[in-house]
Amino acid sequence: MFCEKTMVVDARFSSERLGCERIHSHDYSVIAAVEGGTIQMNIVDRILDLNKGTICFIPAGFVHRILSTSMDFSGVHVLSMDCSILASSGDEAAPRNLVHDEKLYRRFVQWMQDYYDADEAMKGALTGSIMQILEQCGVDLSNELKEDELTCIHWVPLRLKKMMDTGVGADACFRHIEDKMPFSKEHCNRLFKKCYGTTIQAYSLNSRTERARLLLKSELSLSELAAEVGFYDQSQFTKAFRSIFQLTPAAYRKQLRGILDQSGTRNI
């Protein structure tokens, strides 16, 4: 079933070898394809190899990270969409996060390249064609993320997650635990990690970085933006952002604005 108002959150290309090594998740789904080489990823409890000719699907809410990249790695196309997705593998032994199809892979990569260079009007028109590609991949999309199917929800981590999603930092969460909850910080952290695959502090960092990503569309300077979302300084912000998105905030903002470098290739 396809969601009626699926929208592209972000489309980018990165040739960075470093980054995305921190365990994290998103409230949107991610579709990725390498330009060349291999990325080894950990998605929830699976270790998968993303090779050329393969499309990878990471549903909203799934914790993941990059474990390594091959020596011949030449970049990865990353598409973010505001819905829950799940790839349907034709082979029961194959991971549902991967679709191996050379033709669909080429169509997806070409679509990404077209999207990079499109104006806003054309980007809207292109959304329909990506839906066709996903349909042929056998992908199920839904506007509703069934969180209880992805995690073993307990009221404590659920409350803490909601706090952090609204901008509350990890330190404030720990104070809330001490003042309002009948459990220790250590026990709450264990409950949180069991549900979400990451610690309270790591989730808070990821949440702040995601809010910063959205604010990069504004005119705030990077130092102002870092302070706005609760980082100590621009250096801490840059390090955290790169560990999740494989790009520095400055490079990400430059790519958002469609700036090309002097050689005419896209600056990543």
C-alpha positions as CSV (number, residue, x, y, z in Angstrom):
1,M,0.0,0.0,0.0
2,F,1.4,3.4,-1.0
3,C,0.9,6.5,1.2
4,E,-1.0,9.2,-0.6
5,K,1.2,12.2,0.3
6,T,4.6,10.8,0.2
7,M,7.2,13.5,-0.1
8,V,10.9,13.6,-0.6
9,V,12.6,15.0,2.6
10,D,16.1,15.1,1.2
11,A,18.2,13.8,-1.7
12,R,22.0,13.9,-1.6
13,F,25.2,12.3,-2.8
14,S,28.3,11.8,-0.6
15,S,31.7,10.3,-1.4
16,E,32.9,10.7,2.2
17,R,34.4,7.5,3.7
18,L,33.9,8.7,7.3
19,G,30.5,9.5,8.9
20,C,27.3,7.6,9.7
21,E,29.3,5.4,12.0
22,R,27.2,6.4,15.1
23,I,24.2,4.1,15.8
24,H,21.1,6.3,15.0
25,S,17.6,6.2,13.5
26,H,15.4,8.7,11.7
27,D,11.7,9.6,11.7
28,Y,11.8,9.3,7.9
29,S,12.8,6.4,5.7
30,V,16.1,6.2,3.8
31,I,16.8,4.6,0.4
32,A,20.4,4.3,-0.7
33,A,22.5,3.0,-3.6
34,V,26.3,3.1,-3.9
35,E,28.0,4.6,-7.0
36,G,30.8,2.1,-6.7
37,G,32.4,-0.2,-4.2
38,T,30.7,-1.6,-1.1
39,I,29.3,-0.3,2.2
40,Q,28.9,-2.7,5.0
41,M,26.0,-1.7,7.3
42,N,24.4,-2.8,10.5
43,I,20.6,-2.4,10.3
44,V,18.9,-3.3,13.6
45,D,20.4,-6.8,14.1
46,R,21.6,-7.5,10.5
47,I,24.9,-6.9,8.9
48,L,24.4,-6.2,5.2
49,D,26.7,-5.4,2.2
50,L,25.4,-2.7,0.0
51,N,27.1,-3.1,-3.4
52,K,26.7,-1.5,-6.8
53,G,23.5,-2.9,-8.4
54,T,21.7,-3.1,-5.1
55,I,19.2,-0.7,-3.5
56,C,19.0,-0.5,0.3
57,F,15.9,0.4,2.2
58,I,16.0,1.6,5.9
59,P,12.5,2.1,7.3
60,A,11.8,5.0,9.7
61,G,12.7,4.1,13.2
62,F,15.2,1.4,12.3
63,V,18.6,1.9,14.1
64,H,21.5,1.6,11.7
65,R,25.1,2.6,11.1
66,I,28.0,2.1,8.6
67,L,30.6,-0.4,9.7
68,S,33.0,0.0,6.8
69,T,33.5,1.0,3.2
70,S,35.6,-0.8,0.6
71,M,38.8,0.6,-0.9
72,D,37.0,1.2,-4.2
73,F,34.0,3.0,-2.6
74,S,33.2,6.0,-4.8
75,G,30.1,7.5,-3.2
76,V,26.5,6.8,-2.2
77,H,23.2,8.3,-3.3
78,V,20.8,8.8,-0.3
79,L,17.1,9.5,-0.6
80,S,15.0,10.4,2.5
81,M,11.2,10.0,2.3
82,D,8.5,10.9,4.9
83,C,6.9,7.5,5.2
84,S,7.5,4.1,6.6
85,I,8.9,1.7,3.9
86,L,9.7,-2.0,3.7
87,A,11.2,-3.8,0.8
88,S,9.6,-7.2,-0.1
89,S,12.3,-9.7,-1.0
90,G,11.4,-12.3,-3.6
91,D,13.7,-14.8,-1.9
92,E,12.9,-15.7,1.7
93,A,16.6,-16.1,2.5
94,A,17.4,-12.6,1.3
95,P,17.3,-9.6,3.6
96,R,14.2,-7.5,3.1
97,N,16.3,-4.3,3.4
98,L,18.0,-5.0,0.0
99,V,16.7,-5.3,-3.6
100,H,19.2,-6.8,-6.1
101,D,18.2,-5.6,-9.6
102,E,20.6,-4.0,-12.0
103,K,17.9,-2.4,-14.1
104,L,16.1,-0.8,-11.1
105,Y,19.4,0.2,-9.6
106,R,20.3,2.2,-12.8
107,R,16.8,3.8,-12.9
108,F,17.1,4.8,-9.2
109,V,20.6,6.3,-9.7
110,Q,19.5,8.2,-12.8
111,W,16.4,9.5,-10.9
112,M,18.7,10.8,-8.1
113,Q,21.0,12.6,-10.6
114,D,17.9,14.2,-12.3
115,Y,16.6,15.3,-8.9
116,Y,19.9,16.9,-7.9
117,D,19.7,19.3,-10.9
118,A,15.9,19.9,-10.9
119,D,14.2,23.1,-9.9
120,E,11.4,23.0,-7.3
121,A,8.6,22.6,-9.9
122,M,10.4,19.7,-11.6
123,K,11.2,18.0,-8.2
124,G,7.5,17.8,-7.5
125,A,6.9,16.1,-10.9
126,L,9.8,13.7,-10.2
127,T,8.1,12.4,-7.0
128,G,5.6,10.4,-9.1
129,S,8.3,8.6,-11.0
130,I,10.2,7.6,-7.9
131,M,7.0,6.0,-6.7
132,Q,6.9,3.9,-9.8
133,I,10.5,2.7,-9.2
134,L,9.7,1.8,-5.6
135,E,6.5,0.0,-6.7
136,Q,8.6,-2.2,-9.1
137,C,11.0,-2.8,-6.2
138,G,8.1,-4.4,-4.3
139,V,8.3,-1.7,-1.6
140,D,5.4,-1.3,0.9
141,L,4.9,2.3,2.0
142,S,2.7,3.7,4.7
143,N,2.1,7.0,6.4
144,E,1.9,5.3,9.7
145,L,5.0,3.9,11.4
146,K,3.9,1.0,13.5
147,E,6.4,1.7,16.3
148,D,5.2,-1.2,18.4
149,E,6.3,-3.6,15.7
150,L,9.8,-2.2,15.6
151,T,10.5,-1.9,19.3
152,C,9.4,-3.3,22.7
153,I,7.8,-0.1,23.9
154,H,7.8,0.5,27.7
155,W,6.3,3.7,29.1
156,V,9.7,5.0,30.4
157,P,11.7,5.0,27.1
158,L,8.5,6.2,25.3
159,R,8.2,9.2,27.6
160,L,11.9,10.0,27.3
161,K,11.9,9.7,23.6
162,K,8.9,12.1,23.3
163,M,10.8,14.6,25.5
164,M,13.9,14.5,23.3
165,D,11.8,14.7,20.1
166,T,10.5,18.1,21.4
167,G,13.9,19.4,22.1
168,V,14.7,18.3,25.7
169,G,18.4,17.4,26.1
170,A,19.8,14.3,27.7
171,D,20.9,16.1,30.9
172,A,17.3,17.3,31.4
173,C,16.0,13.8,30.8
174,F,18.3,12.5,33.5
175,R,17.1,15.1,35.9
176,H,13.5,14.1,35.0
177,I,14.4,10.5,35.8
178,E,15.9,11.5,39.2
179,D,12.9,13.7,40.1
180,K,9.9,12.0,38.6
181,M,10.6,8.3,37.9
182,P,10.8,5.3,40.2
183,F,13.9,3.9,38.5
184,S,17.6,4.7,38.4
185,K,19.3,6.4,35.4
186,E,21.1,3.2,34.6
187,H,17.9,1.1,34.5
188,C,16.2,3.7,32.4
189,N,19.1,3.7,30.0
190,R,18.9,-0.1,29.7
191,L,15.1,0.1,29.0
192,F,15.7,2.8,26.4
193,K,18.5,0.9,24.6
194,K,16.3,-2.3,24.6
195,C,13.5,-0.4,22.9
196,Y,15.5,1.9,20.5
197,G,18.9,0.2,20.1
198,T,20.8,3.2,21.4
199,T,21.4,5.1,24.6
200,I,19.5,8.2,25.9
201,Q,22.6,10.4,25.3
202,A,23.2,9.0,21.8
203,Y,19.5,9.5,20.9
204,S,19.5,13.0,22.2
205,L,22.6,13.8,20.1
206,N,20.9,12.3,17.0
207,S,17.7,14.2,17.7
208,R,19.5,17.6,18.0
209,T,21.5,16.8,14.9
210,E,18.3,16.1,13.0
211,R,16.8,19.4,14.1
212,A,20.0,21.1,13.0
213,R,19.7,19.5,9.6
214,L,16.3,21.1,9.1
215,L,17.5,24.5,10.3
216,L,20.4,24.5,7.7
217,K,17.7,25.7,5.3
218,S,17.5,28.9,7.3
219,E,19.8,31.9,7.3
220,L,21.3,31.2,10.7
221,S,25.1,31.0,10.9
222,L,26.5,27.7,11.8
223,S,27.5,28.9,15.3
224,E,24.0,30.3,15.9
225,L,22.5,27.1,14.7
226,A,24.7,25.0,16.9
227,A,23.6,27.1,19.9
228,E,20.0,26.9,18.9
229,V,19.8,23.1,19.0
230,G,21.9,22.8,22.2
231,F,25.5,22.0,21.1
232,Y,28.3,23.5,23.1
233,D,30.0,25.0,20.1
234,Q,30.3,24.8,16.3
235,S,33.1,22.2,16.6
236,Q,31.0,19.7,18.6
237,F,28.1,20.3,16.2
238,T,30.2,19.7,13.1
239,K,31.6,16.5,14.5
240,A,28.2,15.1,15.5
241,F,26.6,16.1,12.2
242,R,29.3,14.4,10.1
243,S,29.1,11.2,12.2
244,I,25.5,10.8,11.1
245,F,25.1,12.5,7.7
246,Q,28.6,11.9,6.2
247,L,28.9,15.6,5.4
248,T,29.9,18.6,7.4
249,P,27.1,21.1,8.1
250,A,28.7,23.6,5.7
251,A,28.9,21.1,2.9
252,Y,25.4,19.9,3.5
253,R,24.1,23.5,3.4
254,K,26.0,24.2,0.2
255,Q,24.5,21.1,-1.4
256,L,21.0,22.1,-0.4
257,R,21.5,25.4,-2.2
258,G,22.6,23.6,-5.3
259,I,26.0,25.3,-5.5
260,L,28.4,23.7,-8.1
261,D,32.1,23.8,-7.8
262,Q,34.4,25.3,-10.4
263,S,34.7,22.1,-12.3
264,G,31.0,21.8,-12.8
265,T,30.6,18.7,-10.6
266,R,28.3,18.7,-7.6
267,N,30.1,19.7,-4.4
268,I,29.5,17.0,-1.8
